[in-house]
């Protein structure tokens, strides 16, 4: 089984991924598609007069500030993108099923009581934020669907421990799904060709990262800027939790899954494990 997370940044056309999922699903391959809605949320919030706000945490990870209004925008944006992906997949012959994390509690989370961020060199706390961290996945529900030849298409928000819906990072959600399902591979597809040492040079890519090598991991973390840090953390967590390989790769190629598995992006793997998904 392969878990594919499709990034929500601007400039990503899902058509190549849809075609490839159709081919692989028809061949009997089990897949779960996870997505977010970052760009769509930015556009919707801006149109409604509340431009998005982001903060940077102590580790360098960038997070969206999610108040009640922003959570509503995020939920609407993810729902629309989910419906569009399911529509396109079904038109391509895929038995796709759209799910939000709150549906059936398929994604469970712990709501963050305060969001820590750095501003002006000082660490501050933002309270009453509607974000959370994924703590559980209903693997049984997802296995029922994949075992029946269906392709789940899953997005945030997740169901929090206090009964509310919360914004969770879709990369982390995909990593949690991959771990819960014992997936052979986790693909994090975005609008960059992998982890770049120089963000302005698409050829200066980190090819492999061993999460057990502290020097290699520290170098990768230093290179991961902005949203890429969350992707790197998700990939490392998945591999440390038993997923054979995680891939940071480009969604904008004619065959994004095949290209990633062939090594076109950055592969996170333990050096003592062999084989490919």
HUVENWO-V518621 format. One record per pair of residues at least 6 apart in sequence whose C-alpha atoms are under 6 Angstrom apart, sorted by sequence separation. I is the first residue (numbers start at 1). J is the second residue. If there is no record, write none. Layout:
i=I j=J
i=I j=J
This chain:
i=45 j=51
i=56 j=62
i=90 j=96
i=101 j=107
i=117 j=123
i=159 j=165
i=211 j=217
i=55 j=62
i=117 j=124
i=158 j=165
i=197 j=204
i=55 j=63
i=116 j=124
i=157 j=165
i=158 j=166
i=196 j=204
i=54 j=63
i=116 j=125
i=157 j=166
i=196 j=205
i=42 j=52
i=54 j=64
i=86 j=96
i=115 j=125
i=157 j=167
i=195 j=205
i=196 j=206
i=54 j=65
i=114 j=125
i=115 j=126
i=195 j=206
i=235 j=246
i=249 j=260
i=53 j=65
i=114 j=126
i=114 j=127
i=249 j=265
i=248 j=265
i=248 j=266
i=247 j=266
i=111 j=131
i=112 j=132
i=247 j=267
i=111 j=132
i=246 j=267
i=110 j=132
i=246 j=268
i=109 j=132
i=110 j=133
i=245 j=268
i=109 j=133
i=245 j=269
i=109 j=134
i=108 j=134
i=109 j=135
i=197 j=223
i=108 j=135
i=3 j=31
i=5 j=33
i=8 j=36
i=108 j=136
i=1 j=30
i=2 j=31
i=3 j=32
i=4 j=33
i=5 j=34
i=6 j=35
i=8 j=37
i=10 j=39
i=1 j=31
i=5 j=35
i=8 j=38
i=9 j=39
i=107 j=137
i=8 j=39
i=106 j=137
i=41 j=73
i=106 j=138
i=41 j=74
i=132 j=166
i=131 j=166
i=133 j=168
i=41 j=77
i=130 j=166
i=131 j=167
i=132 j=168
i=40 j=77
i=131 j=168
i=37 j=77
i=37 j=78
i=139 j=180
i=139 j=181
i=111 j=160
i=108 j=158
i=109 j=159
i=110 j=160
i=107 j=158
i=108 j=159
i=109 j=160
i=110 j=161
i=108 j=160
i=96 j=150
i=99 j=153
i=100 j=154
i=101 j=155
i=105 j=159
i=194 j=248
i=95 j=150
i=96 j=151
i=97 j=152
i=98 j=153
i=99 j=154
i=100 j=155
i=101 j=156
i=194 j=249
i=96 j=152
i=97 j=153
i=100 j=156
i=101 j=157
i=102 j=158
i=193 j=249
i=101 j=158
i=102 j=159
i=193 j=250
i=192 j=250
i=208 j=266
i=210 j=268
i=57 j=116
i=175 j=234
i=184 j=243
i=187 j=246
i=188 j=247
i=191 j=250
i=207 j=266
i=208 j=267
i=209 j=268
i=210 j=269
i=57 j=117
i=171 j=231
i=183 j=243
i=184 j=244
i=185 j=245
i=186 j=246
i=187 j=247
i=188 j=248
i=189 j=249
i=190 j=250
i=206 j=266
i=208 j=268
i=210 j=270
i=56 j=117
i=57 j=118
i=185 j=246
i=189 j=250
i=190 j=251
i=55 j=117
i=56 j=118
i=67 j=129
i=172 j=234
i=189 j=251
i=66 j=129
i=67 j=130
i=171 j=234
i=175 j=238
i=66 j=130
i=18 j=89
i=194 j=265
i=22 j=94
i=193 j=265
i=194 j=266
i=185 j=277
i=184 j=277
i=30 j=146
i=32 j=151
i=34 j=153
i=36 j=155
i=31 j=151
i=32 j=152
i=33 j=153
i=34 j=154
i=35 j=155
i=34 j=155
i=36 j=170
i=62 j=226
i=61 j=229
i=3 j=178
i=2 j=183
i=1 j=183
i=5 j=187
i=7 j=189
i=1 j=184
i=2 j=185
i=3 j=186
i=4 j=187
i=5 j=188
i=6 j=189
i=7 j=190
i=2 j=186
i=5 j=189
i=16 j=254
